Each structure stands twice: as structure tokens, then as C-alpha cells.
Amino acid sequence: MSFGKEAAPLPPKSALWTSLLLFIPAFLAGLFFFNFIGLLLALPFFEWDINRLLMATASPSGNDRLGLLVMQGVIAVGSFLLVPAWFMARFDADKQLYPQTLEGIRQPLPATVWLSGILVVLFALPMIAWTVKWNEAWQFPAFLAEFESWARDKEAELKRLTMLLIDFQSPPELLFGLLVIAVIPGIGEEWLFRGFLQKRLQQLFGNPHVAVWTAAILFSAFHLQFYGFVPRTILGAVFGYLFVFTGNLALPMLAHFFNNAYTVLLMYAYNQKWIDINIEDTPAIPPLAAIGSALLVFGLLVWLRKQYASNRQ
């Protein structure tokens, strides 16, 4: 299965490798730049006190939520969306990559295919929940004790920050939070990891499965949460196969958005006492339920592949 139309022969693989390697410093420079811009735009929310802002990034409180969300949104839009789009359009060795990706997003898909993007996330929930518990239980040998301590501290720190950022208390906060936590990452992260990296890896290795799983591993590693590494890799692979089987980046964008929005909305409903389900207290998932979940996801992806092939024909 190829990624979109081949409008022109691909450049030599050496040129594609060089382009990919050149993208790394461009992305890191963009990340640094938009971190700086995010800090500047967040300053008004901290009464223009840079020390207070820096303290909030290390030890945030509820009063810091809006400013931190603004900063996070600016960093995500710039680093994940603008930098890759700028690089693809101006400097990438494959000049067709950017227009083909845009063309793929514009291609219409049947309503059943759009629905599959939501259902695959719902079907995957028990499997992901089980792998979260399994990944969290990992223990390392004594000589890696220092790394294990760092990884667990980092995991706890990021979990506290996440729970703070999604602890919305009003509808306007909720809408802004959905924009920053669900809409922007759904578009930006999929554009970077699936729209650019996965497509480039497919060009280089000629194997969609290698491309999907390598991009998924990079996607998970970028989040710097070792004890969520496996479930996030699996979820990234699911998004990758949605892209492979349709050639339409909008479908994994929708699935990514729904995955993030689902968590935010559950947390908001719990805070408003509309439901009794607390996402922090996830019950243990029986292995059989996880296996059933994995089979449902696999079955839906197989159906989607056949359905899309049928529609194309």
C-alpha cells in the first residue's frame, strides 16, 4: 500500500536521508524558538513576572493553568505543524511530499470510514489500559536503579502536570483546553509523525509496517514518559495504520483528537459530579478483555483496509 499518488519519481535515497537528517536541527531550532515565543505570550498571565512563570513550569498550581495552556499551544502549533510544513514546502528533497499530503487530507472519505476513526480508539481503550498497568509495573536491574528512579520521577511529574492542565472548572476553560490538548496535538503531532516522518520512512524502507512502527516509537519517545512508552507506541501505530489504509491524514488526526478529548471530557464530567468515573482510578483490566480489545482493533483495521480498497476501486 503506497502513501498517495506518485506524481514524480522519488529523489535518490541518499537525498531523502540527507533531507531527514537536516530536518532534525531544523525541528530542534523551531522547538527552541517557539518555546521562547510561548514564554513571551504566556507572560501576561503571570503579571509579566518571568520568575513566577519559570517557577510555574517547574511546580504549577491551578492558577497557572491558563498561562501554561497558552504556552503549550504556541509550542505545539509552531513545532509540530509550522516547522514541518515550512521544511516540507521549502527544503525537503521530495518536492511532492507537501502537496501530496495536503491533497490526501482533502480527499473525501465515506461516513463509515470517519466513524471507524472514533471506534478504533474506543475499541482500543481496554488494551491500552492493560498495557499502561503492565508498563508501569516494569522493574529494572540494580545497575539501572538511577535510570528507573529518574523515569518514575519524570512520569509522576508529567502526570501531575497533565492532571492540573485538564482540571477545568468552567465551560470556557473546557473549550480552550480542548483546543490546546485535543485539537492542536491531533493536527500537529499527526502532521509531524505521520504526515512527514512516517511517509519519509516509507520512502526510505519501502515497507509500511516498518514506517508505521518506527514513527510510533519516535512518537512515544518524544513524550519522555517511559512508563507510558508501550501503550503510546501502540496507539501511535494504530494512528499510523489509519493513515496507511486510507492515505488520508485527516483520519488519524480525528482519532488522535478523539483520544485526547475523551480524557478531557471525562475529567470535566467527574469534576462537575456528573459521573462517578475518575480516570485517575482506572481499574485493573482482565487479560481476556485486553485480548478482546486488541482483536476488535485488528478486525476494524482489516475491515477499513478492505473498505477503502473497495471505495477506491
Helices and strands as residue ranges (DSSP letters): H 13-42, G 43-46, H 50-58, G 62-64, H 65-76, I 77-82, H 83-90, H 97-106, H 111-136, G 142-144, H 145-165, H 171-178, I 179-183, H 184-190, I 191-198, H 199-205, H 208-222, G 226-228, H 229-246, H 250-271, G 279-281, H 287-312
